[in-house]
């Protein structure tokens, strides 16, 4: 038991279950304090599971998504905090329509940053995880999540910033989550070819390859791999808890659990900022943090 604190910052409920979920479950099980922060309530998310597209669900989608998030947090063994901003929705069309008035993507950066800084100063995380500059994918709330997380990391320890948001606290490391890599899916595709069966995630693989062509190879940015295969079942339980968003017959569950655990037992992260000395590659998000959880005043590193 290390007793460190990890904060995972996400744009919507369900993101915490599809991105780094087994890692958060692992650290929580090992005695670390893990807090998932949902920046929005996911109010504008579509119902993606046909079984849940029934009368009465969409009418109370706000409450439904809160209930789902509570079940997902329970499955992962983590604490949870709503930041209270409103889902922007995923704009579609050419040209793209403007974001809805009052949505998270339109909130002034300082306003959103102060709200997250308040949580950082209250929870006092040693490590924060979030999305890279592309947001994982270009949803306006994911892009905003990146911006707000970076700003909170930089300002939470500065007593001159947001003086009404609590006593300063300096997080020591910040990571980007890099799940859904091409290499991970290709490993599974190769196994299916070896055993002579059709690959059930071919459409997903084609989509990830297209994203990589546009934004680059995620694995080339990975600095840290966390062995967490024991917690893949908890990850899947958390995913299924988001019943409006996750089809239990969909691609997330297409690969048998034992194959996943055997062929790709890790989750991937990029160390984007650190205030402690550490050696790359890492196998622990808390690598380099001493028992006192203090920053090295000589270290202030941005890896990209």
C-alpha positions as CSV (number, residue, x, y, z in Angstrom):
1,X,0.0,0.0,0.0
2,X,1.6,3.2,-1.1
3,X,-1.1,5.7,0.0
4,X,-0.6,8.0,-3.0
5,X,-3.5,9.9,-4.6
6,X,-4.5,9.7,-8.3
7,X,-6.9,11.9,-10.1
8,X,-8.3,10.9,-13.5
9,X,-10.0,13.8,-15.3
10,X,-12.6,12.9,-17.9
11,X,-15.0,14.8,-20.2
12,X,-18.1,12.6,-19.8
13,X,-19.4,9.7,-17.7
14,X,-18.3,6.5,-19.4
15,X,-14.9,7.9,-20.5
16,X,-13.4,6.8,-17.2
17,X,-14.5,3.2,-18.0
18,X,-13.0,3.1,-21.5
19,X,-9.7,5.0,-20.9
20,X,-7.3,3.8,-18.2
21,X,-10.1,2.1,-16.2
22,X,-8.1,-1.0,-15.2
23,X,-5.2,1.2,-14.1
24,X,-7.5,3.2,-11.7
25,X,-9.0,-0.1,-10.4
26,X,-5.5,-1.5,-9.8
27,X,-4.3,1.5,-7.8
28,X,-7.5,1.7,-5.8
29,X,-7.3,-2.0,-5.0
30,X,-3.7,-1.5,-3.9
31,X,-4.6,1.1,-1.3
32,X,-4.1,4.3,-3.2
33,X,-6.9,7.0,-3.2
34,X,-8.3,7.3,-6.7
35,X,-10.7,10.1,-7.7
36,X,-12.4,10.2,-11.1
37,X,-13.6,13.7,-12.1
38,X,-16.3,14.0,-14.7
39,X,-16.3,17.5,-16.1
40,X,-19.8,17.2,-17.7
41,X,-22.9,15.2,-17.0
42,X,-23.0,13.6,-20.5
43,X,-26.4,15.2,-21.0
44,X,-26.2,15.3,-24.8
45,X,-24.9,11.8,-25.3
46,X,-26.9,9.6,-27.7
47,X,-28.3,6.3,-26.6
48,X,-25.8,3.9,-28.2
49,X,-27.1,0.6,-26.9
50,X,-30.2,-0.5,-28.8
51,X,-31.6,-2.3,-25.8
52,X,-31.7,1.0,-23.9
53,X,-33.4,3.0,-26.6
54,X,-36.8,2.6,-25.1
55,X,-39.5,5.0,-23.8
56,X,-38.6,6.8,-20.6
57,X,-34.9,6.6,-20.9
58,X,-34.1,9.7,-23.0
59,X,-36.7,11.7,-21.0
60,X,-34.6,11.2,-17.8
61,X,-31.2,10.9,-19.4
62,X,-29.5,13.2,-16.8
63,X,-30.6,11.0,-13.9
64,X,-29.9,7.8,-15.9
65,X,-26.3,8.8,-16.6
66,X,-25.7,9.7,-13.0
67,X,-27.0,6.4,-11.9
68,X,-24.8,4.6,-14.4
69,X,-21.7,6.6,-13.3
70,X,-22.4,5.6,-9.7
71,X,-22.4,1.9,-10.7
72,X,-19.3,2.3,-12.8
73,X,-17.4,4.0,-9.9
74,X,-18.5,1.2,-7.6
75,X,-17.2,-1.4,-10.1
76,X,-13.8,0.3,-10.3
77,X,-13.6,0.9,-6.6
78,X,-12.9,4.6,-7.0
79,X,-14.3,7.8,-5.7
80,X,-16.1,10.2,-8.1
81,X,-16.8,13.9,-8.4
82,X,-19.0,15.8,-10.8
83,X,-17.6,19.2,-11.9
84,X,-21.0,20.3,-13.1
85,X,-20.5,21.6,-16.6
86,X,-23.0,20.8,-19.4
87,X,-22.1,18.4,-22.2
88,X,-21.5,20.2,-25.5
89,X,-22.6,17.2,-27.7
90,X,-20.7,16.1,-30.7
91,X,-21.4,18.6,-33.5
92,X,-22.1,17.0,-36.9
93,X,-22.4,18.5,-40.4
94,X,-20.5,20.5,-42.9
95,X,-20.0,23.2,-41.9
96,X,-20.2,22.2,-38.2
97,X,-23.0,23.9,-36.3
98,X,-22.1,26.2,-33.3
99,X,-21.9,24.6,-29.9
100,X,-25.1,25.0,-27.7
101,X,-25.1,28.0,-25.6
102,X,-23.9,27.3,-22.0
103,X,-22.1,24.1,-23.0
104,X,-18.7,23.2,-21.6
105,X,-16.9,23.9,-24.9
106,X,-17.9,27.5,-24.6
107,X,-17.1,28.1,-20.9
108,X,-14.2,30.6,-20.4
109,X,-11.0,28.7,-19.6
110,X,-10.4,30.5,-16.4
111,X,-13.8,29.6,-15.1
112,X,-13.4,25.9,-15.9
113,X,-9.9,25.9,-14.6
114,X,-10.9,27.4,-11.2
115,X,-13.5,24.7,-10.8
116,X,-11.0,22.0,-11.4
117,X,-8.3,23.7,-9.3
118,X,-10.7,23.7,-6.4
119,X,-11.0,19.9,-6.6
120,X,-7.2,19.5,-7.0
121,X,-6.6,21.6,-3.9
122,X,-9.2,19.6,-2.0
123,X,-8.1,16.1,-3.1
124,X,-4.4,16.9,-3.3
125,X,-3.5,14.4,-6.1
126,X,0.1,13.4,-6.6
127,X,-0.7,12.3,-10.2
128,X,-3.3,13.5,-12.7
129,X,-4.3,11.7,-15.9
130,X,-6.1,13.4,-18.7
131,X,-6.2,13.5,-22.6
132,X,-3.6,14.8,-25.0
133,X,-4.0,17.9,-27.2
134,X,-6.2,16.0,-29.6
135,X,-8.6,15.0,-26.8
136,X,-8.2,11.3,-27.7
137,X,-10.6,12.2,-30.4
138,X,-11.8,15.7,-31.4
139,X,-14.9,16.1,-29.3
140,X,-15.1,19.7,-28.1
141,X,-15.4,18.6,-24.5
142,X,-12.3,16.3,-24.8
143,X,-10.3,19.2,-26.2
144,X,-11.5,21.4,-23.4
145,X,-10.7,18.7,-20.9
146,X,-7.1,18.7,-22.1
147,X,-6.9,22.5,-21.8
148,X,-8.5,22.7,-18.3
149,X,-6.4,19.8,-17.0
150,X,-3.2,21.4,-18.1
151,X,-4.1,24.8,-16.7
152,X,-5.1,23.3,-13.4
153,X,-1.8,21.3,-13.2
154,X,0.1,24.5,-13.7
155,X,-1.9,26.8,-11.4
156,X,-3.1,24.7,-8.5
157,X,0.2,25.2,-6.6
158,X,0.4,28.9,-7.2
159,X,-1.1,30.9,-4.3
160,X,-1.6,33.9,-6.6
161,X,-3.9,32.0,-8.8
162,X,-7.6,31.5,-7.8
163,X,-7.0,32.5,-4.2
164,X,-10.7,31.6,-3.3
165,X,-10.3,28.0,-4.5
166,X,-8.5,26.6,-1.4
167,X,-5.0,26.3,-0.2
168,X,-2.4,25.7,-2.9
169,X,-1.4,22.1,-3.9
170,X,1.2,21.1,-6.4
171,X,0.6,17.9,-8.4
172,X,3.8,16.1,-9.2
173,X,3.1,14.4,-12.5
174,X,0.6,14.6,-15.4
175,X,-0.1,11.8,-17.9
176,X,-2.0,11.5,-21.1
177,X,-4.1,8.3,-21.6
178,X,-3.2,6.5,-24.8
179,X,-5.5,3.6,-25.1
180,X,-6.9,2.3,-28.4
181,X,-3.4,2.0,-30.1
182,X,-3.1,0.4,-33.5
183,X,-0.5,-2.0,-32.2
184,X,-2.8,-3.4,-29.5
185,X,-5.6,-4.1,-32.0
186,X,-3.2,-5.5,-34.6
187,X,-1.8,-8.0,-32.0
188,X,-5.3,-9.3,-31.6
189,X,-5.9,-9.3,-35.4
190,X,-2.7,-11.4,-35.8
191,X,-3.9,-13.9,-33.3
192,X,-7.2,-14.3,-35.1
193,X,-5.3,-14.9,-38.3
194,X,-3.1,-17.5,-36.6
195,X,-6.1,-19.4,-35.4
196,X,-8.0,-19.0,-38.7
197,X,-11.0,-17.1,-37.5
198,X,-12.4,-13.8,-38.8
199,X,-11.3,-10.8,-36.8
200,X,-14.4,-9.2,-35.0
201,X,-12.8,-5.8,-34.7
202,X,-11.8,-5.2,-38.3
203,X,-14.0,-2.1,-38.6
204,X,-12.5,-0.7,-35.4
205,X,-9.0,-1.4,-36.6
206,X,-9.7,0.4,-39.9
207,X,-11.0,3.4,-37.9
208,X,-7.9,3.5,-35.6
209,X,-5.6,3.3,-38.6
210,X,-7.3,6.3,-40.2
211,X,-7.0,8.3,-36.9
212,X,-3.3,7.4,-36.7
213,X,-2.8,8.6,-40.3
214,X,-4.2,11.9,-39.3
215,X,-2.7,12.4,-35.8
216,X,0.3,10.1,-35.6
217,X,1.1,6.8,-33.8
218,X,0.1,6.9,-30.2
219,X,2.5,4.1,-29.1
220,X,5.4,6.3,-30.3
221,X,4.4,8.7,-27.5
222,X,3.9,6.1,-24.7
223,X,6.3,6.4,-21.8
224,X,4.5,4.3,-19.3
225,X,2.8,0.9,-19.4
226,X,0.8,-0.3,-16.4
227,X,0.3,-4.1,-16.0
228,X,-3.3,-4.3,-15.0
229,X,-4.7,-7.4,-16.7
230,X,-6.1,-8.6,-13.4
231,X,-8.5,-5.7,-13.4
232,X,-9.8,-6.0,-17.0
233,X,-13.0,-7.7,-15.7
234,X,-13.6,-4.7,-13.4
235,X,-13.1,-2.4,-16.4
236,X,-15.7,-4.3,-18.4
237,X,-18.1,-4.3,-15.5
238,X,-17.7,-0.5,-15.3
239,X,-18.3,-0.2,-19.1
240,X,-21.4,-2.3,-18.9
241,X,-22.7,0.0,-16.1
242,X,-23.0,2.7,-18.7
243,X,-25.8,0.8,-20.3
244,X,-27.1,3.7,-22.5
245,X,-23.6,4.2,-24.0
246,X,-22.1,0.7,-24.3
247,X,-23.6,-2.1,-26.3
248,X,-22.7,-5.3,-24.5
249,X,-22.6,-7.0,-27.9
250,X,-20.3,-4.3,-29.4
251,X,-16.6,-4.1,-30.2
252,X,-15.4,-3.3,-26.7
253,X,-16.2,-6.9,-25.7
254,X,-15.4,-8.7,-28.9
255,X,-12.0,-10.1,-27.8
256,X,-12.1,-12.9,-25.2
257,X,-10.8,-11.8,-21.8
258,X,-8.1,-14.5,-21.6
259,X,-6.8,-13.4,-25.0
260,X,-6.6,-9.8,-23.9
261,X,-4.9,-10.6,-20.7
262,X,-2.4,-12.9,-22.4
263,X,-1.5,-10.8,-25.4
264,X,-1.8,-7.2,-24.2
265,X,-1.9,-7.0,-20.3
266,X,-1.1,-3.3,-20.0
267,X,-2.7,0.2,-20.3
268,X,-0.6,2.9,-21.9
269,X,0.2,6.5,-20.8
270,X,2.4,9.4,-21.8
271,X,4.2,11.3,-19.1
272,X,3.5,14.8,-20.3
273,X,4.8,16.8,-17.3
274,X,6.7,15.9,-14.1
275,X,8.1,17.7,-11.1
276,X,10.0,14.7,-9.9
277,X,12.9,12.7,-11.4
278,X,11.9,9.4,-13.1
279,X,13.4,7.1,-15.7
280,X,11.6,6.3,-18.9
281,X,10.2,3.8,-19.7
282,X,8.0,3.5,-16.5
283,X,5.8,0.8,-15.1
284,X,4.2,2.9,-12.4
285,X,2.4,6.2,-12.5
286,X,3.9,7.1,-9.1
287,X,7.5,6.3,-10.2
288,X,9.9,8.9,-8.8
289,X,7.6,10.1,-6.1
290,X,9.0,9.6,-2.6
291,X,6.9,8.7,0.5
292,X,6.5,12.3,1.4
293,X,5.1,13.1,-2.0
294,X,7.1,16.2,-2.5
295,X,8.3,17.9,-5.7
296,X,12.0,18.3,-6.5
297,X,12.5,22.1,-6.9
298,X,15.1,21.4,-9.5
299,X,12.7,19.5,-11.8
300,X,10.1,20.9,-14.1
301,X,9.9,18.8,-17.2
302,X,7.6,18.8,-20.2
303,X,8.1,15.6,-22.3
304,X,6.4,17.1,-25.4
